[in-house]
Amino acid sequence: MRHIVVLSGAGMSAESGISTFRDNGGLWDKYDISEVATPEAWARQPELVLEFYNMRRAALAEVEPNSGHLALTQLEEHFDVSIITQNVDDLHERAGSRNILHLHGELTKVRSTKNEDHIQDIGYQNLKLGDKCPDGGQLRPHIVWFGEEVPKLMEAAQITRTADILLIIGTSMQVYPASQLIYEASPNCEVYYIDPDPAPVYGISNLKVIKEKAGIGVPALVHNLMSKNQ
Ligand code: APR
């Protein structure tokens, strides 16, 4: 079976009603990254950080996967599919995709500040100061904050290197190191970039840019890939 690797960003979930970060009116228009999404913010004002993620977690409970998420699950009938997502939502999971790597963490999970391997699933519940892990550490969002290492980067690069087809969906390609994964693909990998306002991409020979929203572009591409693969 040929291997399809998907690299998704916030645009993948936009049509589900989850705002992106850098579009007009996006999350970083409303919140200052340094106030809510850095280790320094956590040290200085943990309640504000917890409130930021509690708000996003509660909002996630109210939305559903869109036709783009659902189309990706159909690919699994004919291809070996690996999803690498920059998103912290659980919409790929809820759509039915099975093989998912979250580069930037997961909104529905929290972890101990004493031991980062002590991870718990809290679903869409709030987390507050005083909520402790059994190891005694205060629980924090299981999110990669700006300035923190991306622990799964090497694993994501290895997966991308084995792609026969790479789908890049809904990302501004502005955040390092995720934005560099495209260059891990082999020279004969077919690369498709689906985004209504795609960022310029250089140095990729086999690239097809599809200027479409995910909800339209992904089902159409999945249909093409599956009919070509019959
Ligand atoms: N369908 C597909 N793409 C869309 C849609 C849509 N309906 N709407 C917007 N987009 C595209 C935008 O054109 C843009 O290219 O989604 C992209 C969103 O870019 P960002 O907001 O920068 O999101 P992303 O690239 O995922 O950000 C990467 O930055 O803030 C950090 O950790 C955060 O994972 C995030 C990372």
Residues whose N, C-alpha, C, O or C-beta is under 5 A from the ligand:
A	BS01	APR	G9 A10 G11 M12 A14 E15 T20 F21 R22 D23 Q86 N87 H104 G170 T171 S172 M173 V175 I194 D195 P196 D197 E212 K213 A214
